[in-house]
């Protein structure tokens, strides 16, 4: 995955839509082991032109990947990161660290001063109120709401750093006494709602949850000696010594509810298990758990991994919701089952010597009892949990003797038979397990190669299962088999059957993962999909319309329908790409796709404005000549409706001025009648624009109009009575700089070039068009712009050359440390006010921080807005602004010598030096351009 695509995927990981995030994460997982992936992540992290939120995602992904994959857990395991990639990272990491902005290194002390002031003033009073509330006997539910509010205030204040005031042992202890009191105190029985969905949000359970939230954060972020800066180690030691063990004991007591069948909210269970999982690597904490580890493992953890009553109810009453929850990464992130799986994985990874064997014996015993029991008394749910456990430990088992030699027999004896089980959830579970089999196929030496084929055919059969979750899981598993399949002849004979089952399922479920699998098949078979291309596109188009209708029918629902619709369009694009060498198919497919394109060109498809430039730039003649339909009028209608819409955000308008630029640059001399309407439209929006980047784009429309026809455009500005207003604004924007000294506006090379062309076009106008004082301002502004443009082009070239050099010849000694603990970024504790619905992930939190904690001289403008588009192509690419400027000045000198002389006399030494430098550079560019033409001609 190249840098631009990687940046796009990282940005998608910030999406508020679960499906889009999941797709991005799957894409990252798919490409994480490709060569130079780590190096590209580092390049994005230090890329100042990249959006800060994207850089943060890259830094987290880099950190987690290195922590998990830099060194194998087992000596016999193959290296996941290539030696060359490790060398490159080691060679560059120190240099990159220097370039990392402060935001990616967390907040500075200076930035947190306002928070410290708030803490200093408010926390003593909060502590007093908190203490009185906790001491109330038989408190009413309103007290719970107040305590919860105080807990959330504390959570917010300690999220990144502990305020200095809380480092006072006496102050901190006063708070901790109250938190541990709340943790130990049983939740009142009286008043608890009966409905489980309401019960989990009941005030006292919310108090319990927020209390655990705070204690977990203190423990994992500030109470871990390995994660602390030297000045914070004293606090970490104090927390470990005085509180960590006591909290662990309270957590274990709470978990007893699972053994006794009492109520414990899922979210509370999840948080407690996170605390236990973090304790496994700490010797003192693990010693406290060790006497009870069998109870924890077999009576608490394993039952949570098993299929339960709530699962059964959802499976039977709402299988569509069962499927949605199963593929929702947010649901997965906060479920007790996921936390239980994480606990088992960490226990076996860090304390496997004393726990792996007995846990496997426990699982094998379940398999044995299940095998020996009659159908009426088989422990179906325990078998389900045992299969999940095997899948959770798959990597460890594959690497460890004697288990790796038994994997094939286990699959044949205990997994394959469940494909025909009478219990639906077991059929679904073995499908899940077969996803792992496919993924690990390359690492397993099957004694019978037919076992892989047998598993794959069972998966295909699962696509016709009577239970919807089994069918969906089968499609998801099929993707892994298609990717792992070395001989496509295994799939080729059943391809039509597969596609039929696909579209039957797509008519039932709006799930983007189905489309991902279809894309994988299309990508794998390439041009062999030609006989199916029309049918595929028709079915995908049908699914697209269904998804759009579903999305519109319920505005309050999530965006799964819209995301599935996007997935359909992406799959269609993949199909078209696979048959791109067979253009005769396109004429058959066009009638199916045109209605979708018409729909996407309405207000629902505003984002499609950007690719519309192809119709103007690549088909200019047809665009200009065609009157039925009138494309020019259609373009005006679309752009004017968008730019005149008062409720549209500035960021949503940005494609419109870019498209006007495409029109003026590609249709020079042919759209005179549209110059005034577009200038009116642009000026109207410019007066309402707030975002600097949009202002730049709108001013560039004016610059393009001047370059298109300077006398016409200037006359229109005078006619509208806005010429002085526009030029004053333009020159003011050109002079505006930030505290750091960088330009606030027109920061891209392209922006500067467009402004140069527009201003330069005015130099040759006669004196009755451009008064002397205005020409003076234009001339000087253009000189400064050209100088800045020249420096920016040179710097870009230097960076590109340096980047190329940096990728060559790296060598370093290996120094792997598998035991280094790295804090998990999974848990950020972002909860709804009253429900446990999670609205964002850790990455979204970082994105919010990236926008909320910019340096003092930064506005809310994304640097990504001002980065040059490497793929941008336009007629002005062939226009050298330096040569155009010098030729325009020479033209002025020839046509009006006295005016030229007067202009030169207004220049001080600095501007004279700039003018001489630009003139010299223009001559250098003439030589370079001629040389490039000659080389190009010789190459042909």
Helices and strands as residue ranges (DSSP letters): H 3-12, H 18-31, H 37-45, H 52-69, H 83-99, G 102-105, G 110-112, H 113-134, H 141-158, G 164-167, H 169-184, H 196-199, H 203-217, I 218-222, G 225-227, G 230-232, H 233-239, I 240-244, H 245-260, H 266-279, H 283-290, H 293-295, I 296-301, H 302-305, H 309-317, H 319-326, H 329-333, H 336-372, H 380-392, H 394-399, G 403-406, H 407-410, I 411-415, G 416-420, H 424-440, G 441-443, H 450-462, H 468-484, H 489-492, H 495-506, H 512-525, G 526-529, H 530-553, H 560-578, H 584-600, G 603-612, H 613-617, H 620-625, H 631-643, H 650-666, H 672-688, H 692-708, H 710-719, H 723-735, H 749-763, H 772-806, H 842-852, G 863-866, G 875-878, H 881-895, H 897-905, H 909-939
